[in-house]
Each structure stands twice: as structure tokens, then as C-alpha cells.
Amino acid sequence: MTYEIDATNQSLGRLATQIAILLRGKNSPSYNPRILPNIEVKIKNINKIKFTGNKLENKVYHHYSGYPGGLKTKKLSDLWAADPRRVIRQSVYRMLPKNKSRDKIIKNLKFEHNA
């Protein structure tokens, strides 16, 4: 089953929540958490996503390597300018369950080519 989502004028977090629910199959009456659904989600118009407040300028993502002085910090605006698909994928990825199935589920997230 394939779902197409138009991202025009939707906020990033609410869109990511909607995508995560669809990818897991939680909207289906036959939902079972241990069974991977055969569902694909395609997103179009990702460049038209809206950001509420000053998130685009002020939101910061951290990554810690585990070593002293290994804290890396990047702004949302820099990540969005580099690759908006990566920002959306990462936000959906972090909403999926933290187990072995997460890597398999995220492969069903697709983006439209002109995005």
C-alpha cells in the first residue's frame, strides 16, 4: 500500500508524526507491533514545509561523538539548506521505536524526485 503526502504548509513535527504512524501501520485495524507492514509513504513538496516561530534560525541539533570535546552543533537552517530530505528523514527516524525494526521501517519512506 502506498500513501502520498503533500507537505505544503504543514509543520515539520506534525508531518513527521503523521508519517511515523503511517509507516508503522498504526492506522490499520490489523495493526500488530511485531509485524512489519508493507506500507510505503511518498512525500511531495517538501520545500514548502512551514516552520513555526523562530525555529529555522534558533533550533539547534547536537551530536556527541563520545570523546572529550566531541560535541558537534548544527543549526536547523544549515541542515535544511544542505538537504531538507535528511532533516525530515531524521525527525521521522527518531519517532520510530528504538529496536531492530526501525532501520527496516525507515526504508519505506520515499521522496518525490523534484523535491
C-alpha positions as CSV (number, residue, x, y, z in Angstrom):
1,M,0.0,0.0,0.0
2,T,1.3,3.5,-0.9
3,Y,0.4,6.8,0.8
4,E,1.2,10.1,-0.8
5,I,1.5,13.1,1.5
6,D,1.6,16.7,0.3
7,A,3.9,18.7,2.7
8,T,2.7,22.1,1.6
9,N,2.0,24.4,4.7
10,Q,2.5,21.6,7.2
11,S,4.7,22.0,10.2
12,L,7.7,19.6,10.4
13,G,6.9,17.9,13.6
14,R,3.3,17.2,12.9
15,L,4.2,16.0,9.4
16,A,6.8,13.6,10.9
17,T,4.3,12.3,13.4
18,Q,1.8,11.5,10.7
19,I,4.5,9.8,8.6
20,A,5.7,7.7,11.5
21,I,2.1,6.5,12.3
22,L,1.6,5.5,8.6
23,L,4.9,3.7,8.3
24,R,4.2,1.6,11.4
25,G,0.7,0.8,10.2
26,K,-0.9,2.1,13.3
27,N,-3.8,3.4,11.3
28,S,-4.7,-0.1,10.1
29,P,-7.3,-2.2,12.0
30,S,-5.0,-5.2,11.7
31,Y,-2.1,-3.4,13.4
32,N,0.3,-5.7,15.2
33,P,3.5,-4.1,16.6
34,R,5.7,-7.1,15.9
35,I,4.7,-7.5,12.2
36,L,6.3,-5.1,9.7
37,P,3.7,-3.6,7.4
38,N,4.2,-3.4,3.7
39,I,3.4,0.3,3.5
40,E,5.3,3.0,1.5
41,V,5.0,6.7,2.2
42,K,5.9,9.2,-0.5
43,I,6.3,12.9,0.3
44,K,6.0,15.7,-2.2
45,N,6.5,19.5,-2.0
46,I,9.0,19.2,1.0
47,N,10.4,22.6,0.2
48,K,7.1,24.2,1.2
49,I,7.1,23.0,4.8
50,K,6.5,25.7,7.3
51,F,8.4,26.3,10.5
52,T,6.5,28.0,13.4
53,G,8.1,30.7,15.4
54,N,11.9,31.2,15.0
55,K,12.7,27.5,14.8
56,L,14.5,27.8,11.5
57,E,17.0,30.3,13.0
58,N,17.2,29.2,16.6
59,K,16.7,25.4,16.7
60,V,20.0,23.5,17.2
61,Y,20.8,19.8,16.8
62,H,23.6,18.2,18.8
63,H,25.7,15.2,18.1
64,Y,28.1,13.8,20.6
65,S,30.9,11.5,19.4
66,G,31.7,10.2,22.9
67,Y,35.1,11.8,23.1
68,P,36.1,14.9,25.1
69,G,35.3,17.9,23.0
70,G,33.3,15.9,20.6
71,L,30.0,17.8,20.8
72,K,29.0,19.0,17.3
73,T,26.3,21.5,16.9
74,K,24.4,22.5,13.8
75,K,21.5,24.9,13.2
76,L,18.3,23.7,11.5
77,S,18.7,26.4,8.9
78,D,22.1,25.0,7.8
79,L,20.8,21.4,7.7
80,W,17.7,22.5,5.8
81,A,19.7,24.4,3.2
82,A,22.0,21.4,2.7
83,D,19.4,18.7,2.4
84,P,15.7,19.0,3.5
85,R,15.1,15.3,2.9
86,R,17.7,14.4,5.5
87,V,16.0,16.6,8.1
88,I,12.6,15.0,7.5
89,R,14.0,11.5,7.5
90,Q,15.9,12.1,10.8
91,S,12.8,13.5,12.5
92,V,10.7,10.5,11.4
93,Y,13.5,8.1,12.3
94,R,13.7,9.4,15.9
95,M,9.9,8.9,16.3
96,L,10.0,5.2,15.3
97,P,10.6,2.5,18.0
98,K,14.2,2.1,19.1
99,N,14.7,-1.5,18.0
100,K,15.8,-3.7,15.1
101,S,12.8,-2.9,13.0
102,R,13.5,0.8,12.9
103,D,16.1,0.5,10.1
104,K,13.7,-1.6,8.1
105,I,10.7,0.7,8.5
106,I,12.5,3.9,7.5
107,K,13.4,2.3,4.1
108,N,9.8,2.7,3.1
109,L,10.0,6.5,3.3
110,K,10.4,8.0,-0.2
111,F,10.7,11.5,-1.5
112,E,9.4,12.9,-4.8
113,H,12.2,13.5,-7.3
114,N,11.6,17.2,-7.9
115,A,12.0,18.0,-4.2
